Amino acid sequence: MVGDIPGGFLPFTLDELPWGRLPELLLPGAVIALIGFTEAASIARRFASEERRR
């Protein structure tokens, strides 16, 4: 037995976020979002071409 596990959610506040690092995280975040969008779009195009739909 390791010990007691606390129940419930951990408290969340916006003060814990690294606001000073926001500028350096914007470009990587935008690249990740773009890759996720293009992946979903290419999958949708693949299914649409198989069903001969737009």
MARDOKE-451265 format. One record per residue: residue number from 1; residue in three letters; x negated, y negated, z negated of N, C-alpha, C, O in turn. Coordinates in nm, 4 decimals, always signed. Example, Ala and Ser with C-alpha at 12.3 -4.5 7.8 and 13.67 -1.06 7.14 Angstrom:
<pts>
PT num residuo     n_c1     n_c2     n_c3    ca_c1    ca_c2    ca_c3     c_c1     c_c2     c_c3     o_c1     o_c2     o_c3
PT   1     ala  -1.3190  +0.5690  -0.7800  -1.2300  +0.4500  -0.7800  -1.3200  +0.3300  -0.7800  -1.4236  +0.3319  -0.8465
PT   2     ser  -1.2850  +0.2250  -0.7080  -1.3670  +0.1060  -0.7140  -1.2900  -0.0030  -0.7870  -1.3409  -0.1138  -0.8039
</pts>
This chain:
<pts>
PT num residuo     n_c1     n_c2     n_c3    ca_c1    ca_c2    ca_c3     c_c1     c_c2     c_c3     o_c1     o_c2     o_c3
PT   1     met  -0.0846  +0.1161  +0.0000  +0.0000  +0.0000  +0.0000  -0.0903  -0.1239  +0.0000  -0.1823  -0.1353  -0.0810
PT   2     val  -0.0628  -0.2143  +0.0904  -0.1444  -0.3346  +0.1036  -0.0974  -0.4438  +0.0094  -0.1789  -0.5092  -0.0556
PT   3     gly  +0.0301  -0.4638  +0.0017  +0.0841  -0.5682  -0.0843  +0.2218  -0.6094  -0.0359  +0.2768  -0.5497  +0.0567
PT   4     asp  +0.2769  -0.7113  -0.0989  +0.4091  -0.7595  -0.0616  +0.4020  -0.8390  +0.0681  +0.3074  -0.9143  +0.0911
PT   5     ile  +0.5022  -0.8214  +0.1514  +0.5152  -0.8975  +0.2753  +0.6251  -1.0000  +0.2542  +0.7386  -0.9637  +0.2230
PT   6     pro  +0.5927  -1.1287  +0.2710  +0.6956  -1.2302  +0.2492  +0.8019  -1.2233  +0.3580  +0.7704  -1.1989  +0.4745
PT   7     gly  +0.9263  -1.2444  +0.3207  +1.0359  -1.2413  +0.4156  +1.0688  -1.3795  +0.4673  +1.0274  -1.4798  +0.4092
PT   8     gly  +1.1429  -1.3849  +0.5762  +1.1864  -1.5125  +0.6321  +1.0865  -1.5691  +0.7316  +0.9848  -1.5071  +0.7630
PT   9     phe  +1.1180  -1.6876  +0.7798  +1.0336  -1.7547  +0.8773  +0.9313  -1.8432  +0.8073  +0.9549  -1.8924  +0.6969
PT  10     leu  +0.8184  -1.8626  +0.8725  +0.7187  -1.9545  +0.8206  +0.7650  -2.0972  +0.8449  +0.8342  -2.1230  +0.9434
PT  11     pro  +0.7292  -2.1891  +0.7591  +0.7699  -2.3281  +0.7816  +0.6975  -2.3852  +0.9042  +0.5784  -2.3607  +0.9233
PT  12     phe  +0.7695  -2.4608  +0.9862  +0.7122  -2.5201  +1.1060  +0.7274  -2.6710  +1.1004  +0.8372  -2.7232  +1.0815
PT  13     thr  +0.6159  -2.7398  +1.1171  +0.6194  -2.8848  +1.1231  +0.5376  -2.9298  +1.2436  +0.4463  -2.8593  +1.2866
PT  14     leu  +0.5694  -3.0447  +1.2971  +0.4960  -3.0971  +1.4121  +0.3603  -3.1542  +1.3723  +0.2782  -3.1845  +1.4589
PT  15     asp  +0.3364  -3.1690  +1.2433  +0.2078  -3.2205  +1.1968  +0.0949  -3.1200  +1.2170  -0.0221  -3.1581  +1.2188
PT  16     glu  +0.1287  -2.9927  +1.2321  +0.0276  -2.8884  +1.2460  -0.0241  -2.8746  +1.3894  -0.1235  -2.8058  +1.4125
PT  17     leu  +0.0410  -2.9380  +1.4844  -0.0012  -2.9265  +1.6240  -0.1250  -3.0111  +1.6495  -0.1406  -3.1177  +1.5898
PT  18     pro  -0.2144  -2.9641  +1.7387  -0.3380  -3.0393  +1.7664  -0.3133  -3.1531  +1.8653  -0.3469  -3.1403  +1.9831
PT  19     trp  -0.2561  -3.2627  +1.8200  -0.2209  -3.3731  +1.9092  -0.3448  -3.4363  +1.9718  -0.3355  -3.4913  +2.0815
PT  20     gly  -0.4585  -3.4304  +1.9070  -0.5814  -3.4876  +1.9612  -0.6332  -3.4125  +2.0821  -0.7062  -3.4693  +2.1634
PT  21     arg  -0.5970  -3.2862  +2.0956  -0.6439  -3.2043  +2.2076  -0.5436  -3.2004  +2.3215  -0.5646  -3.1280  +2.4188
PT  22     leu  -0.4361  -3.2756  +2.3122  -0.3322  -3.2732  +2.4140  -0.3834  -3.3067  +2.5542  -0.3474  -3.2362  +2.6485
PT  23     pro  -0.4653  -3.4101  +2.5729  -0.5130  -3.4398  +2.7094  -0.5910  -3.3258  +2.7732  -0.5762  -3.3018  +2.8930
PT  24     glu  -0.6729  -3.2552  +2.6975  -0.7511  -3.1469  +2.7555  -0.6677  -3.0206  +2.7790  -0.7120  -2.9306  +2.8503
PT  25     leu  -0.5489  -3.0126  +2.7209  -0.4626  -2.8966  +2.7403  -0.3592  -2.9166  +2.8503  -0.2938  -2.8206  +2.8910
PT  26     leu  -0.3431  -3.0390  +2.8991  -0.2415  -3.0656  +3.0012  -0.2722  -2.9959  +3.1332  -0.1837  -2.9325  +3.1905
PT  27     leu  -0.3943  -3.0061  +3.1823  -0.4287  -2.9438  +3.3102  -0.4179  -2.7915  +3.3053  -0.3559  -2.7334  +3.3943
PT  28     pro  -0.4756  -2.7239  +3.2049  -0.4567  -2.5780  +3.1997  -0.3100  -2.5373  +3.1870  -0.2684  -2.4369  +3.2448
PT  29     gly  -0.2317  -2.6142  +3.1121  -0.0887  -2.5839  +3.0989  -0.0156  -2.5991  +3.2304  +0.0713  -2.5181  +3.2629
PT  30     ala  -0.0499  -2.7029  +3.3074  +0.0127  -2.7235  +3.4378  -0.0250  -2.6119  +3.5353  +0.0586  -2.5679  +3.6142
PT  31     val  -0.1494  -2.5661  +3.5304  -0.1929  -2.4565  +3.6180  -0.1190  -2.3278  +3.5826  -0.0749  -2.2557  +3.6721
PT  32     ile  -0.1051  -2.2984  +3.4555  -0.0326  -2.1782  +3.4129  +0.1135  -2.1856  +3.4558  +0.1696  -2.0859  +3.5011
PT  33     ala  +0.1755  -2.3023  +3.4422  +0.3150  -2.3188  +3.4850  +0.3283  -2.3019  +3.6354  +0.4241  -2.2404  +3.6821
PT  34     leu  +0.2340  -2.3553  +3.7122  +0.2381  -2.3432  +3.8580  +0.2226  -2.1979  +3.9016  +0.2929  -2.1522  +3.9918
PT  35     ile  +0.1322  -2.1261  +3.8388  +0.1134  -1.9841  +3.8718  +0.2391  -1.9049  +3.8385  +0.2799  -1.8187  +3.9164
PT  36     gly  +0.3009  -1.9324  +3.7249  +0.4245  -1.8634  +3.6879  +0.5362  -1.8913  +3.7856  +0.6126  -1.8010  +3.8199
PT  37     phe  +0.5473  -2.0163  +3.8317  +0.6511  -2.0505  +3.9285  +0.6262  -1.9827  +4.0630  +0.7191  -1.9282  +4.1226
PT  38     thr  +0.5021  -1.9853  +4.1115  +0.4737  -1.9233  +4.2413  +0.4917  -1.7718  +4.2364  +0.5323  -1.7111  +4.3354
PT  39     glu  +0.4619  -1.7108  +4.1228  +0.4832  -1.5668  +4.1091  +0.6313  -1.5327  +4.1200  +0.6688  -1.4409  +4.1928
PT  40     ala  +0.7153  -1.6063  +4.0479  +0.8594  -1.5816  +4.0543  +0.9143  -1.6116  +4.1932  +1.0011  -1.5391  +4.2419
PT  41     ala  +0.8656  -1.7165  +4.2575  +0.9123  -1.7512  +4.3921  +0.8724  -1.6451  +4.4933  +0.9512  -1.6125  +4.5821
PT  42     ser  +0.7512  -1.5901  +4.4821  +0.7088  -1.4880  +4.5778  +0.7870  -1.3584  +4.5589  +0.8160  -1.2892  +4.6566
PT  43     ile  +0.8211  -1.3249  +4.4363  +0.9035  -1.2059  +4.4115  +1.0425  -1.2269  +4.4700  +1.0979  -1.1358  +4.5314
PT  44     ala  +1.0992  -1.3453  +4.4520  +1.2319  -1.3742  +4.5074  +1.2284  -1.3696  +4.6603  +1.3218  -1.3189  +4.7226
PT  45     arg  +1.1221  -1.4219  +4.7211  +1.1106  -1.4158  +4.8675  +1.0995  -1.2719  +4.9165  +1.1550  -1.2368  +5.0206
PT  46     arg  +1.0288  -1.1902  +4.8425  +1.0133  -1.0499  +4.8813  +1.1484  -0.9782  +4.8812  +1.1819  -0.9083  +4.9768
PT  47     phe  +1.2250  -0.9955  +4.7750  +1.3568  -0.9331  +4.7690  +1.4509  -0.9903  +4.8747  +1.5303  -0.9168  +4.9335
PT  48     ala  +1.4424  -1.1198  +4.8988  +1.5278  -1.1820  +5.0002  +1.4938  -1.1310  +5.1391  +1.5838  -1.1110  +5.2206
PT  49     ser  +1.3660  -1.1094  +5.1680  +1.3294  -1.0586  +5.2999  +1.3727  -0.9132  +5.3183  +1.4059  -0.8720  +5.4295
PT  50     glu  +1.3726  -0.8368  +5.2118  +1.4183  -0.6986  +5.2222  +1.5686  -0.6923  +5.2482  +1.6159  -0.6027  +5.3181
PT  51     glu  +1.6436  -0.7870  +5.1925  +1.7889  -0.7902  +5.2113  +1.8310  -0.8805  +5.3251  +1.9501  -0.8968  +5.3517
PT  52     arg  +1.7325  -0.9398  +5.3929  +1.7561  -1.0335  +5.5046  +1.8501  -1.1464  +5.4645  +1.9521  -1.1716  +5.5288
PT  53     arg  +1.8124  -1.2128  +5.3567  +1.8859  -1.3284  +5.3068  +1.7885  -1.4441  +5.2919  +1.6669  -1.4248  +5.2899
PT  54     arg  +1.8431  -1.5636  +5.2815  +1.7583  -1.6815  +5.2597  +1.7180  -1.6880  +5.1159  +1.6463  -1.7797  +5.0760
</pts>
